[in-house]
Amino acid sequence: FLNDCRSLKNFDVSKFNTEKVENMSKMFTYCVYFQNLEVSNFNTGLVKDMSYMFKGCVRLVSLDLSNFDTSQVTDMCGMFQECSSLTSLDVSKFKTNKVIDLSMMFQSVAVLTSLDVSNFDTSSSMDMYNMFGGCNSISSLDLRNFDTSLVKDMSLMSKMDERLKTLDVSNWNTAQVKNMKI
């Protein structure tokens, strides 16, 4: 929709009727001047694709996604990629049981200090490539409950800096993994 809107300074989407929308891929990609984006009223119950939805929104500080229904989503690839100013992001209520692609979802969300993905159901996920790469300010990440039995690519998945002190992956099933490069 607003894909590659590098010169747009502001856009009011708060009253959009999104009840029939199935694809929000690249909806706000590279809206580099947006500091705020009111999407809390979006009806996302039919959406299957949220890939790169907010990619490159480098000035966004926070997003209210508390009303997002992600129960039908199969693709979250790069959803928040390069949202380098996000200081607040609550995805703890995301339903991810149908998501196949989680690659680059949080890549380069550099100033975010905490991220709760402990309730993510990753039983359908096949790609986690660079999911958290460049999340340089997170010191703790709970991935114990991640079901990785179908994952084929988890290369560079947790490439973070030295702030990350603990990462428990003892329950992971990596039998299908083809690429585990770190």
Beta strands, then each sheet from edge to edge (+ up, - down):
strand 1: 62-63
strand 2: 88-89
sheet 1: 1+ 2+
end
